[in-house]
Amino acid sequence: MLDIRISQAQVVNEGTISTQDVGIKDGRIHAIGSDLSHLDAREVIDAAGRHLLPGMIDDQVHFREPGLTAKGNIATESAAAVAGGITTFFDMPNVKPATLDSDALEAKFAVAAGRAHANHAFYLGASNDNLEAIKTLDPNQTCGIKIFMGASTGNMLVDDPEILEGIFKHAPTPIVTHCEDTPMILENEARWRERFGEDVPFSEHGLIRSREACIKSSRLAIDLATRNGTQLHVLHLTTAEEMALFKAGPMKGKQITAEVCAHHLWFSDADYDTRGSLIKCNPAVKTAEDRAALRAAVMDGRIDIIATDHAPHTWEEKQNPYFKAPSGLPLVQHALLSLLDQVQDGIYDLETLVQKTSHNVADRFSIVDRGYIREGAFADLVLVDLNGETSVTRDNVLYKCGWSPFDGVTFKARIDATFVNGVKAYDGKTVNPVANGQRLSFNRG
């Protein structure tokens, strides 16, 4: 007896789209076939005309717990994530206290147990002071090591060249980097403050967090990884020039991989006039030409992974003038929908989208039994209707902060169901109140 049989879905997996039945039992995909009607099931879902994708694996979120829970927490933000078709998340270490050693990692897992609606892992943060903790890290305890190479977040800006070299030399997991050059940004901030005072227009953000600052820092990270043989993944790239730093083609065999986030594929600097602080983020949203280069890089393989960098702040915080308005925006509920819009606009094909949001993430980070629609894999799935619609309003946003940068947008697709470990976590209208997310396992020897 199956728990669930999804019937006649357009299954998107490993470069193909085919009409298949998918049977789920005991949290995993039990069978895949053209007709599984001979297998009884407790629930049968007629998915004819709809597409079944592996759930999105978001390798970059800030769910704000512990210490910053006025903005969001693991329970609220993971509920929004499953409503958006995200079945797995990797949470960042810049919380309070920062996640800088193995004990802090385990403390976050304890907080997530029974509260995370999606599967999860947590990054270990790098600082100028924790090289020894990095050297002794169990490589299967964490998704990776996060280095803020260009954004001061408490004790987490690594700017000591000797420490940077040591981290890249000794890291037992992939390193992921936020690449912006802080001295260049601080110099720009001083110049813009002289010109505008405290009330800098938000349209200037991409010039202050400049393309030159991004390019310089990305080159430094790539140079460190090349010299030390480090597995490097560069997060949230934003400029056309940076695309030239990465290799095109399939991800398999790459030592250095690249990522773009959903908001940088959707917004451009023209949107600052209407969205203002709501799209202020680091690295900054840049020009339409940059956006076009990022989209092209998704298709040619220079970009290997698409993520969100979900980073909520309260509405009140975002109403401050430029220097006091924090950077970051909530995204997990609508990121996949925004990407599906671009598929329907002909910018990407659906198979490539699944490669960048599921398959490649599972492979890059050595996740066990997730990211694919395969017999024996965990049943982390999302059922989407490309002929449905989703209108974003303040009333239907699930984030604790209560707002979305997509407010007023109507997407062309709809998330009809999300399954996490074989359980329906979202039914198209409501999130299952029972949190079914599991701690991820990694296979790194």
Order of alpha helices (4+ residues) and beta strands (2+ residues): beta-beta-beta-beta-beta-beta-alpha-beta-alpha-beta-beta-alpha-beta-alpha-beta-alpha-alpha-alpha-beta-alpha-beta-alpha-alpha-alpha-beta-alpha-alpha-alpha-alpha-beta-beta-beta-beta-beta
